[in-house]
Amino acid sequence: MQLRVPPQPQPASTPRRASRKKVPEGTLLTRVTAPLAPYARKLEPLAHRLAPYARKLRPAYPRPGRAGWRRWMPSWRQWVGAVLTSVCLSSAFLVIAYAATDIPQNLNSYATQQDNVYFWSDGTPMARTGWVQRQAMPLKDIPEQVRWAVLAAENESFYSDPGISVKGLTRALYRTVGKGDTQGGSTITQQYVKNVYLNQNQTVSRKFTEAMIALKLDNQMSKDQILEGYLNTSWFGRGTYGIQRAAQAYYGKDVSRLNPSEAAFLASLLKGAGLYDPTLNPANRHRAVERWSWILDRMVKIGKLSQSERDKYRTFPEPLKQNPLYDTGQQSDYLVQLASQYAKKSANLSDKDFDLGGYQIYTTFDRKKENALTAAVTKARKEGKQTLPGPAKNAHYGAASVASDGRILAVYGGPDHRTQGFNESNAGSVQAGSAFLPFVYAAGLEHGVHKTRGGPATPVTPDTLYDGDDGVPVITPEGPYWDRSGKKVSAHNEGKKSYGRIPLSQALAQSVNTPFMQLGMDTGLDQVRRTALATGLLPSSMGPQVPALSLGSSTPSAIRMANGYATFAAEGQHTEPYSVRRMTRNGTAVPLATPKPRRAVSSTTASQVTDALTDAFRTAHPGAVSAERPVAGMAGHAQDDTASWYIGTADSVSTAVVVYRMDLAKSLQSLPLEGIAGTATTTGVPYTIWTNATRPPG
């Protein structure tokens, strides 16, 4: 018997579901494809003919009729299809990229470099480094052999290539992506594009853009126009852009007067002036000679220099030791050198970026103090030539004034930067001698002394007594100190004078050596070294850690000695010396890592050292003492009469003056003074210079 089930009523559909099932008339797809229908019908026969081949190229995985690993290998048809597809897509991409790339209308900063302007501390202009201005030279004025020296070095196929080198680009991309370094691989056209249109970043995107612009530029400009632009915008070091400025900077002549040998050297600089300027260091010279020779040989190989002419150039054409465009003959040349070095280091700028110019460098140099210091040294130098013409030939006068907050206010670098690039104020080449004693005194006051090895420190005060007799042997906790030759080490005073038991403060005031050699041993030579470094001396200038360290075997510069004494005047707070207070580029501030003060010694120690130096000045120059303007300072004399110092502090400014003799043409070995610094240590030439330079106006 069959049961009949009555039909169940269907639930009413919701509007949403109903709308989902309903297909509206004239869908978007229909509207888009409708215009294409006639073309599709025309192509339909062709599609039918190609369909069997397309089905064969369609991957079938795993491949039927194959076993093992062969089931997963594409057929040769599929390989061919993939390669052809890649080639077509790549070609299409390059065509589109080429069409979409425009040559920029605005040149970049590498093609529009400017002067750097330096200002005195009062904001008035001090100097303008105008050598960065490029002097554009028409190609016709650049000798053909000079051009071919550059082409042989950088791109010998320049006149035949399309503006890019596929091989070079591939190598550059491999190095940039695969190894992360910045090797080039560019034609001259690409380098020109980089110089005037793009930045110097070594990235894949920049390389690709460079290649596209180079291709387009090669089709729009003649090869000679590109070469002319390249030679006028490339960086050659020494602050120069363009081969005309480079010829003047390295050989003091116009480019039209260069011979092939000189041109080959300049061409070598295009690979990196910082690595090939032979005046910077011996390694650079070795690289420069090697590449110079290679370039000349390449010129012979490509037929642009005969072998007979090549044989004339077997001796490396030594360039000038410094850029003559840099020098004005004024003392400001040394100031510019000092400020530019500090600015680049403090702002983390490369030489190349800094040489682009546009910087306004506001220095710490005080015009009045600089003029006074220069006048004082110039007068002393002139008098030395008149009274002792023989020794005066090799006499040097280094001087610097540094404020207690680290500002370098004035320096005397030398007679003329054009003939002596050696900056006497910043040279660490002569011993400090007894001018080093305050640092030993400060170390003893700060750290105490150890009479037994490993025992507790005993405090030292200005009244602590030490033996001031001449020839006193140096004692260690174990007994006398013996040198390597087996002799007892002993200290000697100037003139071999003996003073008996003497308080340390008085010993410093009278510049008695023997107490301080023993104090250095008792305190620990490592502590003496740390104290000297903390107050401003450089590690590279410190002498060997032997007893003679306490008597000034270190070789600090005048700037560093002034800075060290300034630390005592600043109540033990040390600030590294600096010569630039702020810098802008076309009005925009450039961040500088300006040094901050830090504690070197306690204020008590600094005050006790200053008191002893004040007594030293009062003892040596009683007639110059002024209650309104207290002065703390002392003279110093180096061993074997090779240097004479005076360092004094007045009005929170420490000024150091050193006189020494050295034949720079032969070596950096100090020579005996032979009377050029005067006969009296306390009233000699250094003190006279100091007095004339620091005398209050009016």
C-alpha angles and dihedrals in degrees: 000000000000121000118217116221113207115233114265119230113252117235115248114260118247116243091244094056091044091053090050092057095044115091109210120223117258102018121200091254091054093049092050098045098040096084090049094055096091091052092046091054090052092051094045096092091050091049090053091053093048096043096086091052093046090051089053091052092048109104115250111194126220089024112238117239094025130105133206120351091347089072088070099044117098117238122251089257090057091048091051091047093050093049093047091047092050092048092049094047093046092048091049090049093050093047091051092045091050092049092046095049116094126192105247116249095211122067117226126241092269088069096041104046119160142198124286111230123206123203134200119241089265091059098253119130115270105175142346120214097214096167090093091070107107116230103211114218124200111239091241089064093054110084115245093237089054090053092048092048087060093043092048089052099043114017120355092176091055096120093050105035123091093241097275136065114222091194092049093046091051092050092047092049091049092051094044097045102028103037103019097230129118108245113158127222099175133140119229089260090056092046090051090051090050092048098051108022111026140038126260097250114131101223134135093243092050091048091051093048089047091054094049093049091045091054092049093043091051089058094047103040132048119248091246091054091051093047092049091051092047094051091050097048105038121109117241100175128246088084093297132134117186131029095263092060090042092055089052094045097049103029106016093236141097120269090247089067098051119116122216092262094055090043090054091055092049089049090055089060090066088074089062124317092207089062100039107040099110094203093067100066142330093262090057091050092052091051092045094051091048094050093041090056092045092052093051090049090050090053089055092047094053092046099250097113127037120233091239091055091045089056089061091064106061096122118076111246100237110216125221113284092238141012109274089201087065097061130080097169091246128118086247088077089071091045091052091049091051095044095045092052091050094044094053093047095044095046093039093237125157120230089249095054093044091050090060085077131204092124125132108205115197106199133198093233114127110217095210095047091046092052092047093049093046092049092049094051093041090054093049092047091051093049090048091055090051098047101032108019094167101055091034091068091074098030120127129193118199119184138165139171117209126181121228089252092058100260113143102224102177141356137184107215103173146302097283130354090211091066100026120034088173106110106219094195093057100037119114097201109111131062121258092221116181090349084080093064096093090063091054090047091050091050091053093047092046101044106020125221136285116220093178128045108263092357126132120285118259115216118247124211133184087260096054108124124231133175109267098182120124118255095021109162117240112248130207125189087265096048137270119003112244124200124220092269090060097254128129112251114232134174127236132203125221108279088009089269120165124218104179119218106353135176113249093239091055091044089057093045090053095038094239109174106196099068091053097051088055092041089054091054092046093048093042125257089240089060091048089052093048092049093050091049093046092054095051115283119127124243090232091061098050118113126230115294096254130112091275088068089079091056094055109272087150119100109218122168123247089254092054094045091051089047092050093052089045088060090063090048089052091060093257097312112129125205120183111245114260135179104195121064098180141352135199135185113217089334097314116115116248113211113242128195093231112189119252126215118258134181113269101165133354119277088244092057092045091050092050091050091048091050091053091048090049089053089048091056092044092050095048098038110025092161093057097054115119126184091207093052113032116197128203115193149119143197125246134202126196126223117275090018093279100135140018123203141188121186120177137165124215129159091004091301122113118205122192123194125184129182120195142146126241134156100223092187090065109028148317091262113131116238128209112276094232092202097307091123094047131261100268119065097209097043101030132119097289091056091046091052090047092050094048093045097048100037109129114251118260 
